[in-house]
Amino acid sequence: MNTITDEQVRSLTGWFDAYTTGILEAEGGDEHIQLKIDHTRRVCDEILMIGRSERLDEASLNLAYIIALFHDIGRFDQFAAYRTFVDNDSVDHAAYGVTVLKKEHVLNELGDEVRETIFTAIEHHNKAYLPDESDENLLYLKLVRDADKLDIYKVVTDYYGRSEASENKVIQLGLPDSEEISPAVINDIEEKHIVLSAHLQNLNDFKLLQAAWVFDCNFTATYQAIRERGYLGLIASHLPKTEQVRGIFQSLDAYLEERCD
């Protein structure tokens, strides 16, 4: 596979900075655009952490970093045009991100193989299930999916711990904050697989969808980070204190421990 040099990393990072700063300024410094810029930076850090735990060489780490840098590039125009991050109400931000990179000719100096790996990882990073791809493409796709989840865990658990006065409908995907938990969500978790977005009816369902991401992580370092940072406990603390919820998190914690070991 063709590699990405340190110089190309600097150049592509410069393009990202200029592109996102332009949209941020055009949007008057909108906090939601800044949220995604900050998210991207942290996903870059997370993917390097996971990649190093897997003992990837520097060329492979450069490629992983660029995938993380561009994984949400479609989010910026998405929010500017539609005022939402809900793909079903706007565009598929992952597929649109590939469109942006191709339209702007951002990756033209890279080899065909490495460019295709980047496009594949970006296009599928938000999908419910992994596609049928080569082992190499799947490696980078798994890396960015894990890194993305780790930072979304940080974003949402920080948000759930906020003052109630600072409600953010964009982060909540516009879901109502009610006491119910949908039976379909419970069933998904009991079957030990991810919660389908079609099953979400309220914010509690969304929190359980996030908790159930432990069924869709790929690397030991990811599981260890989830455990060490206490993300499952933080999510559980913002759900109803019922026997049903306690049982769900006992099962999730047991699965997490198993994967950490």
ZATOR-487622 format. One record per residue: z, y, x of N, C-alpha, C in turn. Coordinates in steps of 0.05 Angstrom, whole numbers, plus 5000, padded with zeros to 4 digits. Layout:
ZYXZYXZYX...
END
This chain:
500049765017500050005000500050255017498550455009498650715023501450835019502350985039505051095038504951395033507351505028507651795025509251895049508152095063509452195087511552405079513252465098515352675094514052945087511752995100510353255095509353255066508253035057507353025029509653055009511952935016514352974999515053264997515053405019515653695019513653855002511153785005509053924990509253874960509753624952509953554924512553674912514653684927517053804918516654104913515154234931514454514928512854564903511054374897509454404872511254384848513054184848514954154825516554404821517654514843519254754841517754994829515255024838513655254828512955214799512154964792511354904764513654944745516054834751518254844733519455124732519455264755520455544755518655724738516055674738514255824722514855794692515355544684515955494656518755604649520655574667523355684662523255984658521756124675521556414672520056494647517956344640516456404615518156364591520056174592521856124570524456284571524556484588526856654590529356524600529056334618531256184629532656004610531155884591532255714570533955494583536355454572538255254583537154974581535454914562534354644559532354574581530854774589529054734612530654694638532754864641534454834665535854564665536654464641537854204639536053984650533554004644531653794654531053824684531054074694530654104723533053984737535454044728537853934741537953634738537153534715537053244711535153114731532853224735530853114753532053104782533353314790534453324817536553094821538153044801540152834803538852554802536752524786535452264785534152204813533252414826532252374854534452274872536852384869539052284885539851994878539851944852540551674843538551464852535951524852534051324859534151264889534851474905535251424934537651254939539851304923542251134926541650844920540250794898539650524891537650394911535650554919533650454938534950374965536850544974538150474999539850224996541050194972542749954968540949704969538349734962536449514964535049494991535949675009534949675037531949725038530949905021528149995023527750155049525350135060524750295084524150585075523850765095523551045090520951105073518750965079516351015064516750935034518150715029518650635002520550824988522550935003524351124991522851384984520951465001519351704995517851664968516651434965515251374940517051374916519451254919521351254897522251534890522651704911523451974906521352134890518852104897516752244883516552154854516851894849516851794822519151924806521551934818523752064804523252364800522052494820521452784818519652844794517752664789515752714768516152554742518352404741518552224718518752374691519852614691520152774667518453024667516353024683514653264685513453344658513053154641512053214614514053354596516653354603518753464586518453774584517553904605517654194606515654314586513154224587511254324567511954224539513153984538513953874512515854064498517954154512519954324500518754604494517154704513515954964509514254974484512754754479510954744456512254674430514154484431515254374406518154434402519654544421522454604419524154364414523354134424524853884420524253694444526153514449525653294468525353034453525053044426524652804410521652734411520952514424518152444427516752404400518252274381517052224355516352474339517652694346517052944333515153124349514153024371512453184389510353014403510852954428509052784444510752584460509552364468510752174486510952314513513352394521513552564545512752414570513052144570512251994594509251984597507851914576504951914577503852194582505152384570504252664574504652754603506752654615507252724643504952634661503952394656501652294671499252484666498852564642496652754635496953014651499353114653499853364668499153334697500053114709499553064738496553034743495152904725492252864729490753134724491553274704490253534698490653734721493053734733493653914755492753814782491653564783490753444808492953424829495453384820497753394838497753184859496852944852497052714870494452644884492552824883489852764894489752684923491752774939491652724967492952444973493952314953495152054958493051834954493651604965491751384962491751274933489551134926489251034899491550854890492350684909494450484902497050614896497950794913500450924910500451114885498151234881497851404857498151244831496951004831497150834807500050734803501450674825504250604822505950824810505451074819506851304808506251334778503751324771502951354743504251134725504150894735505250674720508250714715509750784736512650824734513251044714511851264716512351494698511751424670509351304665508451244638510351054623511650874638513250664625516250704628517050914640519950944646521650974621520451054599521951104574521450894553519950684560519350484540521550284536521650154513523749964507523749724525521349634533521149384548519249434572519649274593517949294616515149184610513149304621510349204617509748974636507548854633506648634651505148774674506548794696505448934720505948774745504748864767505148724793508048754801509048584818511748594828512448864840510548974855511049234868511349454848509549464829509749674808512349644792513049394786515549354772517949434787517949404814520249494830520749784826518649944828519050234826519650324798518450184779519150244751522050184745523049954755525849894751527650094765526850184788528550384802528750634786526550734776526750994762528150964735527850734722529250694697532250684701533150554722535950544728537050814736535650954753536551224762536651414739534651404721534651574697537051524680537651264675539851194658542551294670542851264696545351354709545751654704543651814706544152104702544452174673543052034655543352084627546252014618547351804630550151744625551951984632551352114655552952344663552552574643550052624636549552854618550952814591550652574579551752534552554752514552555952394573558852374573560152644579558852814595559753084598559553234572557353184557556953324532559053234511559552974509561452874489564352984494564853054519567453154526567753454523565653584513565553874510567453974488567654244486568854364462566954314439568154254416566554204392564854444384565554674393564054924386561354934400560954764420558454794436556454574429556054514404554254304395551454364404550054154414547354184423545553974408544054074389542453894372540153764388539353894411537253774427538353524441540753534452541853294464542453084443543353164420543952974398541452864384539152964392536552884380536552944350538153144342538153224314539553034296541052834307542352634291544952744279545652674254548152764243550552634256552752784257555252684269557052584247556552334238558152214216559651974227561351864210563151654219561951374220559651334206558551064203557350954229557150694230555550554250553650364236551150384242549150224228549249934234549149754214549249464219547049374239544749494238542549404256543249464285544749674290545649744317547649534326549549474309551549264316550149004322548148924306546748674310545248674337543948894344542648914370544548854392546848974392548848934413549948654413550448544390551448264389549448074400546848134398544747964409544248014438545848204450545748274478542948374487541948554471539548694480539748994472537849144482537949434477537849494447538949724440538849824413536149964409534749884388532150004382532550284370530950474380531250754370530750774340529150594329528550594301531050534284533150414297535550344282537550574281537050794295538951014297539051174271541451204260541851364236543751604241545351594262547251804267548051814296549851994303550652034331552151794342553751664325555251424334553251204343551151174327549050974335547851044362547351304366546151394391548051344415550651384411552551324432552551024439552350854419552250564423549650484436547450614429544950564443545250614473546550834480546950894509548850684522550950614508552750404520551250144525549450074506548049824509545849824530545450044543543650054566544449854588546949774587547749574608546149324606544949264583543249034580540449074592539849324601537149394610537249524638539249454654539349554682538449324700537849394725536449204742537749154769539449334778540549314806543549314806544749164824547649154826548849434831547549594847548549864852548750034826546949984808546950134782549450044766549849784764552149684749554749774762554949774788557349864802557850164797555750324796556150604791557050654762556050504743556850524715559850464714560750244727563550164727565350374741564550454765566150644781566450914767564450994753564551264740565751254712566151004703567550974677565951064653563251034654561651144633562051004606562450734606562850594581565450684568567550714583570050804572569851094561568351264574568051534564566551534538564451374536563051354510564851244488566251024495568050904475570151104465571051284482573151474474572251674453569651684450568451874430567151724406568151484402567351324378569851264362569351184336571651114319573450904332576050934329577950744340578450504321576450334319576550114301576449854316577149634304577049374316574149294323572349374306569549324311568549454336569249704340568449854364569749734389572349674386573849544409572549284417571749124397570448874403567748914417566249114409563649174421564049234451566049404457566349494484567649274502569249104490570248874505567848704515565948664497563548504504561848644525561448914522559849064541561249074568563949104568565349114594565248844608565348624593565148364605562448314617560348404603557648384614557348544639558448784639558248964662559648834686562048724682563548604704561948364715560748214698559247984707556848074725555548284717553248384733554148514759556448644759557448754783558148544804559048314795559848104813557547924821
END
